[in-house]
Amino acid sequence: MTARMMTEQEVLDKKKSEEFDFEKLLEPYRQGGTEKTPVRRTMGTLIDWLVNKKKYPVEVAGGALLIVFTELYKGKAFKGDGTWGSAGNELAQYIRLACDNLLQKQMQDKVYAAIAGGRMAMINEFIQREVTLKTYPRWRKIFTRKKWKQLQEEYQMLIESAEKGDK
């Protein structure tokens, strides 16, 4: 019996429904809060905690969630210390650290861009000088200013002697 080839859409639907499901990946880490005041951890509560309480930009929080949940999909697990909700707390703190890393990279990019922007005039001047040195006619490089003046004087003397000879 031959196996039927799946269409592109069927493959995408399968991937969406079975493999990378945020809710399924979050299931072992739902317990939050304390035993007396339990909280059910969801994607919404995680995003709210990161954006509103910890004040991360939305794009940083979203990127960190995607990175961490990709790691969960690949097999990473958080065990916690065995107390109520500790595995979920460990996940949340790991996501927060991922946010810190992304925010630091974002800030570094801005700083490097600002430094490079301030030095653009100097960089352009350097490039122009290098291009000029590489493309300037070689005979100008060979003769120094002193040598060039000497050649001009010799040429002037030749012209003067030629004029005297014509008279």
C-alpha positions in Angstrom: 0.0 0.0 0.0 1.4 3.4 -0.9 1.4 6.4 1.4 -0.4 9.5 0.2 1.7 12.6 0.0 0.5 15.4 2.2 -0.2 18.8 0.7 1.6 21.9 1.9 -1.6 23.1 3.7 -2.0 19.7 5.5 1.6 19.9 6.7 1.1 23.4 8.0 -2.2 22.5 9.7 -0.6 19.5 11.4 2.3 21.6 12.6 -0.1 24.3 14.0 -2.4 21.9 15.7 -0.2 19.2 17.1 3.4 20.2 17.6 3.9 23.9 18.5 0.9 24.6 20.7 1.6 27.3 23.3 -1.2 26.1 25.5 0.0 22.5 25.5 3.6 23.6 26.2 2.4 25.8 29.1 0.2 23.1 30.7 2.8 21.7 33.2 3.5 25.2 34.4 0.0 26.5 35.0 0.1 26.5 38.8 1.0 29.9 40.1 0.5 32.0 43.2 0.4 30.1 46.5 -1.7 27.2 47.8 -4.0 29.5 49.7 -4.3 31.9 46.8 -3.7 29.9 43.6 -3.4 31.6 40.2 -3.8 29.9 36.9 -0.9 30.9 34.7 -1.9 31.6 31.0 -0.2 33.3 28.1 -2.3 36.4 28.9 -1.1 36.5 32.5 2.5 36.0 31.4 2.3 38.8 28.9 0.5 41.1 31.4 3.2 40.3 34.0 6.1 41.1 31.6 4.6 44.2 29.9 2.6 45.9 32.7 4.4 44.8 35.9 8.0 44.4 34.7 7.7 47.2 32.0 9.3 45.3 29.1 8.4 46.6 25.6 5.8 44.4 23.9 8.2 43.3 21.1 10.8 42.2 23.7 8.2 40.3 25.7 6.9 38.6 22.6 10.4 37.7 21.3 11.3 36.2 24.7 8.1 34.2 24.9 8.8 32.8 21.4 12.4 32.0 22.2 11.5 30.2 25.5 8.6 28.3 24.1 10.7 27.2 21.2 13.2 25.8 23.8 10.2 24.1 25.6 9.2 22.6 22.3 12.7 21.2 21.8 12.7 19.5 25.2 13.7 22.0 27.8 11.9 21.5 31.1 11.6 23.3 34.4 11.3 21.2 37.5 11.2 23.8 40.3 11.9 22.9 43.9 8.8 20.9 44.4 6.7 23.6 46.2 3.4 24.9 44.9 3.9 26.5 41.5 7.7 26.5 41.6 8.0 25.0 38.1 5.8 27.7 36.7 7.8 30.3 38.6 11.0 29.0 37.3 9.6 29.2 33.7 8.4 32.8 34.4 11.8 33.9 35.7 13.5 32.2 32.7 11.3 34.2 30.4 12.2 37.4 32.3 15.9 36.6 31.8 15.3 36.1 28.1 13.6 39.6 28.1 16.6 41.1 29.8 19.0 39.6 27.2 16.8 40.8 24.3 16.5 44.3 25.9 20.3 44.4 26.4 20.9 43.5 22.8 18.4 46.1 21.6 20.1 48.8 23.7 23.6 47.8 22.4 22.4 48.1 18.9 21.1 51.6 19.6 24.3 52.6 21.3 26.5 51.2 18.4 24.3 53.0 15.9 24.7 56.3 17.8 28.4 55.9 18.0 28.7 55.0 14.3 26.4 57.9 13.4 28.6 60.4 15.3 31.7 59.1 13.5 30.2 59.0 10.0 31.9 62.2 9.0 35.3 60.8 10.1 34.6 57.5 8.4 33.6 59.2 5.2 36.7 61.3 5.2 38.9 58.2 5.8 37.1 56.4 2.9 37.6 59.5 0.6 41.3 59.7 1.5 41.8 55.9 0.8 40.0 56.2 -2.5 42.1 59.2 -3.5 45.3 57.5 -2.6 44.4 54.4 -4.6 43.2 56.3 -7.6 45.5 59.3 -7.7 47.8 59.3 -10.7 51.1 57.6 -9.8 53.4 60.3 -11.2 52.0 62.7 -8.6 53.0 60.3 -5.9 56.5 59.8 -7.3 57.4 63.5 -7.2 57.4 65.2 -3.9 56.7 69.0 -3.8 60.5 69.8 -3.7 61.2 67.5 -6.7 58.2 69.0 -8.6 59.5 72.6 -8.0 62.9 71.5 -9.2 61.4 70.0 -12.4 59.5 73.2 -13.0 62.6 75.3 -12.6 64.5 73.1 -15.1 61.7 73.3 -17.5 61.6 77.1 -17.2 65.4 77.3 -17.8 65.0 75.1 -20.9 62.3 77.5 -22.2 64.4 80.5 -21.4 67.5 79.0 -23.1 65.4 78.1 -26.2 64.1 81.7 -26.4 67.7 83.0 -26.1 68.8 80.7 -28.9 66.0 81.9 -31.2 67.1 85.5 -30.8 
